[in-house]
Amino acid sequence: MGISPWQLIILLVIVVLLFGTKRLRNMGSDLGNAVKGFKKSMNDEADNKDDKEKKKESLQDKEQHDDSDTSGKP
Protein backbone atom coordinates (compact mmCIF):
# COMPACT_ATOMS: atom_id res chain seq x y z
CA MET A 1 0.00 0.00 0.00
CA GLY A 2 2.57 2.80 0.72
CA ILE A 3 3.19 5.96 -1.23
CA SER A 4 4.25 5.58 -4.84
CA PRO A 5 6.95 7.76 -6.45
CA TRP A 6 4.30 9.48 -8.59
CA GLN A 7 2.36 10.51 -5.51
CA LEU A 8 5.54 11.99 -4.00
CA ILE A 9 6.25 13.95 -7.19
CA ILE A 10 2.70 15.34 -7.27
CA LEU A 11 2.95 16.29 -3.60
CA LEU A 12 6.31 18.01 -4.20
CA VAL A 13 4.86 20.00 -7.13
CA ILE A 14 1.91 21.13 -5.01
CA VAL A 15 4.20 22.22 -2.14
CA VAL A 16 6.46 24.16 -4.54
CA LEU A 17 3.45 25.87 -6.09
CA LEU A 18 2.04 26.81 -2.68
CA PHE A 19 5.23 28.08 -1.04
CA GLY A 20 7.64 28.85 -3.86
CA THR A 21 11.25 27.74 -4.10
CA LYS A 22 12.69 30.77 -2.30
CA ARG A 23 10.51 30.33 0.78
CA LEU A 24 11.22 26.57 0.84
CA ARG A 25 14.96 27.28 0.67
CA ASN A 26 14.68 29.77 3.53
CA MET A 27 12.65 27.34 5.61
CA GLY A 28 15.22 24.61 4.97
CA SER A 29 18.13 26.80 6.02
CA ASP A 30 16.24 28.00 9.11
CA LEU A 31 15.50 24.42 10.06
CA GLY A 32 19.16 23.46 9.53
CA ASN A 33 20.34 26.35 11.71
CA ALA A 34 17.88 25.35 14.42
CA VAL A 35 19.16 21.77 14.41
CA LYS A 36 22.78 22.97 14.54
CA GLY A 37 21.98 25.28 17.45
CA PHE A 38 20.21 22.47 19.29
CA LYS A 39 23.13 20.07 18.82
CA LYS A 40 25.60 22.74 19.93
CA SER A 41 23.64 23.52 23.08
CA MET A 42 23.34 19.81 23.90
CA ASN A 43 27.11 19.39 23.49
CA ASP A 44 27.79 22.48 25.60
CA GLU A 45 25.48 21.17 28.32
CA ALA A 46 27.25 17.80 28.31
CA ASP A 47 30.65 19.53 28.47
CA ASN A 48 29.52 21.74 31.37
CA LYS A 49 28.21 18.70 33.22
CA ASP A 50 31.52 16.86 32.68
CA ASP A 51 33.50 19.89 33.87
CA LYS A 52 31.38 20.18 37.02
CA GLU A 53 31.86 16.48 37.78
CA LYS A 54 35.63 16.75 37.29
CA LYS A 55 35.83 19.79 39.57
CA LYS A 56 33.76 18.01 42.20
CA GLU A 57 36.01 14.94 42.02
CA SER A 58 39.17 17.03 42.26
CA LEU A 59 37.79 18.88 45.29
CA GLN A 60 36.93 15.57 46.96
CA ASP A 61 40.41 14.21 46.21
CA LYS A 62 41.99 17.38 47.59
CA GLU A 63 39.87 17.19 50.75
CA GLN A 64 40.81 13.54 51.24
CA HIS A 65 44.47 14.41 50.72
CA ASP A 66 44.23 17.31 53.18
CA ASP A 67 42.47 15.11 55.76
CA SER A 68 45.17 12.47 55.56
CA ASP A 69 47.92 15.13 56.01
CA THR A 70 46.33 16.68 59.09
CA SER A 71 45.46 13.37 60.73
CA GLY A 72 49.11 12.30 60.82
CA LYS A 73 50.33 15.50 62.49
CA PRO A 74 50.54 15.75 66.30
Steps between C-alpha positions, in 0.01 A plus 500: 500500500757780572562816305606462139770718339235672286306603808818648651571696181145639492525595867836672440355699207205613712729609787726694260199671345359594841819627664741577218861389476644803680282456808571124506874571483472749786297257708757227436791719605311620809426142595866404447618789718254400771628142499862620513420731791323219684792260453747767611304578815470129582877458459568809711269369772677163499840673516387721790369196685831316446698803619288529815548130576877527451520804728293322763725193482816709524362685803414169667848364425658817638288481816594135549866587448476790746324280758770236480775766545341655808413169664865393509622820667521525881 
